[in-house]
């Protein structure tokens, strides 16, 4: 009778490693997208501030 427990344990470790790697990749992508949103939000904030200042300044 063949003992497959070693192969099962190796398979479980490989699967766990792949799941962790996939999770890290997803988190990295989420952080990149979050950073893009922060930059866009900052630019919009600056544009609104400049527009408000231009409206207050007499010409």
Wavefront OBJ file of the C-alpha trace (Angstrom):
o trace
v 0.000 0.000 0.000
v 1.396 3.376 -0.997
v 1.548 6.133 1.615
v 0.402 9.360 -0.012
v 0.537 11.480 3.145
v 3.900 12.993 2.147
v 2.612 13.960 -1.301
v -0.589 15.343 0.209
v 1.423 17.426 2.686
v 3.654 18.794 -0.108
v 0.592 19.560 -2.237
v -1.037 21.406 0.680
v 2.120 23.481 1.237
v 2.398 24.351 -2.469
v -1.282 25.322 -2.585
v -0.904 27.464 0.541
v 2.137 29.195 -0.961
v 0.302 29.889 -4.239
v -2.709 31.286 -2.372
v -0.456 33.576 -0.330
v 1.323 34.754 -3.491
v -2.000 35.439 -5.222
v -3.214 37.396 -2.180
v -0.032 39.495 -2.143
v -0.430 40.238 -5.859
v -4.053 41.304 -5.328
v -3.072 43.543 -2.417
v -0.297 45.112 -4.502
v -2.722 45.869 -7.329
v -5.240 47.306 -4.864
v -2.563 49.582 -3.391
v -1.586 50.796 -6.871
v -5.211 51.601 -7.695
v -5.675 53.326 -4.335
v -2.608 55.465 -4.993
v -3.959 56.454 -8.424
v -7.233 57.509 -6.818
v -5.356 59.545 -4.201
v -3.394 61.364 -6.915
v -6.518 62.090 -8.984
v -8.371 63.312 -5.891
v -5.448 65.569 -4.990
v -5.299 67.056 -8.482
v -9.053 67.710 -8.448
v -8.703 69.377 -5.041
v -5.958 71.656 -6.317
v -7.993 72.574 -9.406
v -11.053 73.427 -7.303
v -8.901 75.529 -4.964
v -7.349 77.394 -7.902
v -10.764 77.982 -9.448
v -12.077 79.352 -6.136
v -9.069 81.661 -5.785
v -9.459 82.900 -9.348
v -13.120 83.723 -8.726
v -12.255 85.696 -5.585
v -9.452 87.669 -7.245
v -10.717 90.839 -8.915
v -9.631 91.246 -12.517
l 1 2 3 4 5 6 7 8 9 10 11 12 13 14 15 16 17 18 19 20 21 22 23 24 25 26 27 28 29 30 31 32 33 34 35 36 37 38 39 40 41 42 43 44 45 46 47 48 49 50 51 52 53 54 55 56 57 58 59
